[in-house]
Amino acid sequence: MDEMRNARGEWRRGWRVVAASAVGVGTGAGLYQYMSSLFVEPLEAAFGWDRGEIGSAAALGLLGALAAPLVGRIADGYGVRRVATLCILIVASTHVALSMMTGPIWQFMAGIAVIGVAAPGCTGLVYSRAVNGWFDHDRGLALGVMSSGLSIATLLLSPFVAAMIAEHGVRGGYLALAAITALIGLPVVLLGVREPPPQIEPHPPLAAPADGLRAALGRPA
């Protein structure tokens, strides 16, 4: 009964953090990774690149694995919301830059590399730090809800991005991703993601009467 009561208390205090983190995960860099297949044929048609070139450039997104330890350390020092906000802005700006590509493959490679480096800052790697701080008894469930944000966002937003690509080409697709990240993810993260409140330090144990008397008299035990 006490565990159930504690779990309910955690959700009352921390549900906003979980919801905002789920939105942050769902609208961050991972969204493009999940939707990248929508862009392959339009990139071929727009710039004449073949799938091998596109695939090689896309592999630069794996730079996030190298950046992850550094980003995690920065989040420890500066807080989740600051790091997530910065990385969201970097990802959204890079999507805008990708919408203005003129043809050279290096432009695509540079954009994917930047997104890869910034990606850990707007994925579960960073948001889980905030969620962990608010939850103890239901931590696994809270992290599961947070992680589901990317799959849900992909399911809901893929038709919109696909429609933008069909109507406006690659430019429209990248601008759609930028809008999703900046206009949905950014404000939700700013308003909802919070560091946990400082824990109340437990009171030191009361001294035994004899110990207290010895201390008052200045006598050794």
N, C-alpha and C positions, 0 to 999 in steps of 0.2 A: 504493500500500500504506500509506504514511504517513497519507494522508488518511482511509482507511478505519479505521485504528487510532485516529486522533484523533476521528473521528465516534463510534466505539464508546465511547471514553472519555467523550465528552460525554454519551451516553445513560446510561452507568453512574452518572455524577454527577448528572445532571439529570432523569432520567425521572420522579422523584417530583414535581418542580416542574411538569412538563408535565401529568402526570395530575391533580394537584390544581388546576391552572389550568383544565383542561378541565372538571372538575366545577364549579369556580367560575363559569365562563362558562355552563355548562348549567343551573345552579340560580339564577342571578342574575335581574336585571330583564328580561333578554331572553326568559326563559321565558314570562312573561306576555304579552309582545308577540307571541310565536309562537302562544300559545293564546287570544288575545283573542277570536277568533271564537266560542269555546265559551261566552263570557259574554254575547253580544249578546242572544239571545232570552231567557235567564233574567233579564237586567236589565230588558228590556221588560216581562216578565211580573210581576216583583217590584215595580217602581216606576212603571210606566206611561210610561217615557221612550220616545221614538221613536228610530229609528236615526240621524237627523240629530243629535239631542242627544248621543247616545252617541259618534258619530263626531267631533263637535266637541270633546268632552271628551277623547277619546283622542288628538286632535292635540296636546294639551298635553304628551304624552310626548316631543315633538320638542324640548322644552326641554333635553333631554340634549345636543343638538348645541351649544347655547350654553354649557352647563356643562363640556363636555369639555376645553377648554384649561385651565380653572382646576383641574379634577380631576387632569389630567395633571401640572400644575405641582406640586400638592400631593403627588402620588405621588413625584415627583422629590425632594422635600424630606423627606418623612416615611416613605417606603418603601411598597412594594406591599401588604404584608400588613396594615399598619395602615389604610390607606385602604380596601382591600377589605373588611376586617372591619367598619369603620364603615358602609360603604354597604350591606353585607349586612344589618346590623341595622336600618338605616333602611328598606330594602325590605321585610323581613319584618314589621316593626312596622306599616308602612303597609298591607300586605295584611291584617293583623289589623284595623286601623281600617276598611278597606273592607268587611270582613265585618260590621261593626256599623252600616252606613249605615241611615238611617231614611227616606230618600225624597228629600230635596232634592238636585237635581243638582249643587249646588256642592260637596257632600261628595265626590262621585265626581271632580269636576274637581280638587279640592284633592289628593286621593290620587294621581291620575294625574300631576299636576304634581310632587309630591314624588318619586315613583318616577322620573320623567323626569330630574330634577336629580341624583338619586343613581345613576342607571343607569350612567354612564360608569365609576364606581368599582368596579363588579363585572361588567365586560365585558372583552373582549379589549384594549381601550384600555390598561387598567392591567396586566392579567396579562401582556401581551406584553412589558412592561418586564422582568419577572422572567425570562421565558423567554429573551429576547434575551441576558440576562446570562450564562446558562448554556451557550448554544449559539453556535457560530460556523460550523463546517463543515456541520452539519445544521440550521441555523436555520430554513430554509424548511419542512422537514418537521416540525420541532417546533412551529412556529406553526400549521401545518395541522392537526396532531393536536389542539392546544389549541382551535382554532376549531371543530372538529367536535363539541365537547362540547355545544353548544346544539342542534344537529340531532339528535344521539343522545338527549339528555335529552328533547326534545320527543316523539320517537318512542316512548320507553319510558314516559314519565310522562303523556302525554295521556290514555290510558285511565283512569288513576287519578283525574285531575282531573275528567274527564267523568263518572265514576261518582259522585264526591263531589257534583258539581252536580246530577246526576239524583236523588240520594238526599236531599240537604240544601239544594239550591238555591244561590243566589249565595253565601250565607254559607259553605257547605261548600266551594265552589270556592276562595274566597279564603283560607280557613283551610288548605286543602290546599297552596296555593302558599306560604303562610307557613311551614308545617311543612317543606316541601321545602327552602326557602331556609335556614331556621335549623337544622334538624336534620341535613341532609346537607351543604349547601354550607359553612356556617360551620365545623364541626369539621374538614372536609377541608382547607379553606384555611388554618386555623390550624396544622394539623399538617404540611401539605405544601408550602406556598408559602414560599420562602426567597429572600432576596437572594443574588446570587452572591458567593462569597468574594472578598476583595480580591486583585487581581492582584499577582503577585510582581514587584517592580520589577527590571528588568534591571540587571546589574552595569555600572558605568561602564567604558568601555574602558580597558585597561591603558596606562599611559604608556610611551612609548618609552624605552629606557635613557638616551638622551641627555637627554630631557626630564626624567626623574626625577633625573638628576645635577644638572641646572641648578637644579631646584626645591630640592634638598637644599642646594646651595651658595648659594642665594639670588641666582643670576645670571640676568639676562634672557636670553631666547632670541635 
